[in-house]
Amino acid sequence: MQDIVQVDAFTSEPFKGNPAAVCIMEGPADETWMQKVAMEMNLSETAFVYPLDDGYSLRWFTPGAEVELCGHATLASAHVLFSDNHVPSDSEIRFHTRFSGTLIVKRDGDRLLMDFPVLSVIHADIPAGIEAAVGMKVLEAATAQDGGILLLEVESAEELRQANPDLAFISRLDAWGICITAGASGGYDFVSRCFAPKYKINEDPATGSAQCALVDYWAPRLNKTEFRAFQASQRRGEFYLRKDDDRCLIGGQAVTTMRGKLEV
């Protein structure tokens, strides 16, 4: 039987942030099996981890597909490795990924700090029909991750919180999903919401990979490289972010909520 742990990431409180399932395995597993487990867990991400000579292999699956980069499931995986004493608390974890190179996670006070690549943003024309689909005026559009993420800046955080986008329209876009963002106040630099119906994730509660694009988008606009960011989903997500050239340092907390065993 295979141990599986469920973790709420980018929060210090259970039942908030973004839940991820984490399987710590002895070695590689069949891709079809991993996809079936992700479908069974029905969370935005299920992470599969096993030890290597110089770190750990890490892959991420949504209920619909394997993804190239995932922040909250990486944070959840590191949380399990540290909390369950697979790795000493004063060590760093080196995750070797299939698409995004080596990702390093270490403790930083009461949070974990992840070293991710910046996802450079490119200005884009505002797609036809997108304002009607999101129900508000779009000030500017940009893409990141080779067009995989469509960023949309809107006028206010208050308006963003009320968004009820047309998911069928979004699922027909070339991008895997959209990230709506706006400047913020109350101690935060910017706020966002992310929708990825193409990956069977209507709204992602707290999206670490999107922050890698948002720091590149907001750094020149706010003339700073260190941020506190908020994801305004129903479950809420909080991020500490720092842009260092082509790297994005993402800090967050995580909480274990469930443990179980897969019998197949």
Secondary structure, 3 states (H helix, E strand, C coil): CEEEEEEEECCCCCCCCEEEEEEECCCCCCHHHHHHHHHHHCCCEEEEEEEECCEEEEEEECCCCEECCCHHHHHHHHHHHHHCCCCCCCCCEEEEECCCCEEEEEEECCEEEEEEECCCCEEECCCCCHHHHHCCCEEEEEEECCCCEEEEEECCHHHHHCCCCCHHHHHCCCCCEEEEEEECCCCCCEEEEEEEHHHCEEEECCCHHHHHHHHHHHHHHHCCCEEEEEECCCCCEEEEEEEECCEEEEEECEEEEEEEEECC
